[in-house]
């Protein structure tokens, strides 16, 4: 009985200590990616590309991520993200419009340095693509109407 009590006390202290150490206060939580990099000293290890020009393939058919505005200028999340990356890595992005069917192959062939577009992670694409972490996940649902009821037929989560 005594050893059981002792073991339970040890487990409780271990769990309590682990939970206490794992909790973060609001002041410990980095507010953005740069703060996270600085906090963990990763910002000191970012490469300096020396002002190198980076060609970036975009489809421009996927607002709000990438599109051409009425002034003929590329805009959207992909453009903003690549510009921010190049600012931190000391490179100059040169955006090139590429048809979706040629986007992955143009990067694979070395004609383009990188692609900035929503690309669904599929098993066959892992042979050619080194994906970044997903920045958005979509949930696609097919619904059908049958008399006065609506039914969900299928669901798929897509991370890009």
C-alpha positions in Angstrom: 0.0 0.0 0.0 2.8 2.4 1.0 4.7 1.8 -2.3 1.5 2.3 -4.3 0.9 5.7 -2.5 4.5 6.7 -3.1 4.3 5.8 -6.8 1.0 7.8 -7.2 2.7 10.8 -5.5 5.7 10.6 -7.9 3.4 10.4 -10.9 1.3 13.3 -9.7 4.4 15.5 -9.1 5.8 14.5 -12.6 2.5 15.3 -14.4 2.0 18.6 -12.4 5.6 19.7 -13.2 5.3 18.8 -16.9 2.0 20.6 -17.3 3.3 23.7 -15.5 6.4 23.9 -17.6 4.4 23.3 -20.8 2.0 26.1 -20.3 2.8 29.4 -21.9 1.7 32.8 -20.7 0.4 35.3 -23.3 3.7 37.2 -23.1 5.6 34.1 -24.1 3.7 33.5 -27.3 5.4 35.0 -30.3 3.1 37.3 -32.3 4.4 36.5 -35.7 6.8 34.3 -37.6 9.7 36.8 -37.3 9.3 36.9 -33.6 9.3 33.1 -33.5 12.5 33.0 -35.5 14.1 35.6 -33.2 12.9 33.8 -30.1 14.4 30.5 -31.1 17.5 32.3 -32.7 16.5 30.9 -36.2 16.5 34.4 -37.7 20.3 34.4 -37.3 20.5 31.3 -39.6 18.5 32.6 -42.6 20.5 32.5 -45.8 21.5 35.7 -47.5 20.9 35.3 -51.2 23.0 38.4 -52.0 20.3 40.2 -54.0 19.9 37.3 -56.4 16.9 37.4 -58.7 14.4 34.5 -58.0 11.9 33.6 -60.7 8.5 32.7 -59.3 5.8 30.9 -61.2 2.2 32.1 -60.5 -1.0 31.1 -62.3 -2.9 34.4 -61.6 -6.2 32.5 -61.6 -6.7 32.1 -57.9 -7.8 35.2 -56.0 -7.3 36.2 -53.3 -4.0 34.3 -53.4 -2.9 35.4 -56.9 -4.5 37.4 -59.7 -3.8 40.4 -61.9 -5.7 43.6 -61.0 -7.2 46.1 -63.3 -3.9 47.9 -63.6 -2.1 44.8 -64.8 -0.2 44.3 -61.6 0.0 40.9 -59.8 -1.6 40.9 -56.3 -2.7 38.6 -53.6 -1.4 36.5 -50.7 1.2 34.6 -52.8 2.7 37.9 -54.1 2.8 39.4 -50.6 4.3 36.3 -49.0 7.1 35.9 -51.7 7.9 39.6 -51.4 8.2 39.3 -47.6 10.4 36.2 -47.9 12.7 37.9 -50.4 13.0 40.9 -48.1 14.2 38.7 -45.3 16.4 36.5 -47.6 17.9 39.4 -49.6 16.5 38.4 -53.0 14.5 40.0 -55.8 11.3 38.2 -56.9 10.5 38.1 -60.6 7.0 36.8 -61.1 6.2 34.9 -64.2 2.7 33.8 -65.2 2.7 30.1 -65.9 -0.3 27.9 -66.9 -1.3 25.5 -64.2 -0.5 22.5 -66.3 3.1 23.7 -66.6 3.8 25.1 -63.2 5.2 22.1 -61.4 7.1 20.9 -64.4 8.7 24.4 -65.1 10.1 24.4 -61.5 11.2 20.7 -61.8 13.0 21.5 -65.1 14.8 24.5 -63.6 13.2 27.0 -65.9 11.6 28.7 -62.8 13.1 28.8 -59.3 9.9 28.3 -57.4 6.1 28.2 -57.7 3.7 30.3 -55.6 0.3 28.8 -56.1 -2.2 26.7 -54.3 -1.0 23.2 -54.9 -2.8 20.3 -53.3 -0.6 17.7 -51.7 -1.0 14.5 -53.7 1.1 11.4 -53.4 2.3 11.5 -57.0 3.4 15.2 -56.6 5.8 14.3 -53.7 8.1 12.8 -56.3 8.7 16.3 -57.8 7.7 18.8 -55.2 9.2 19.8 -51.8 6.1 21.3 -50.3 6.2 24.1 -47.7 4.0 23.9 -44.7 0.3 24.4 -45.7 -0.8 28.0 -45.2 -4.5 27.3 -45.7 -6.8 24.2 -45.6 -10.0 24.0 -47.5 -12.9 21.7 -46.7 -14.8 20.8 -49.8 -18.3 19.4 -49.4 -20.7 18.2 -52.0 -24.4 18.6 -51.1 -27.5 17.5 -52.9 -31.1 18.4 -52.5 -33.6 15.6 -52.1 -37.2 17.0 -51.8 -37.0 19.4 -48.8 -33.8 18.0 -47.3 -30.2 18.7 -48.1 -27.7 15.9 -47.7 -23.9 16.0 -47.5 -22.5 13.5 -49.9 -18.8 13.8 -49.3 -16.1 15.8 -47.7 -12.4 16.3 -48.4 -9.9 18.5 -46.5 -7.3 20.0 -48.9 -4.2 21.7 -47.5 -2.2 24.0 -49.8 
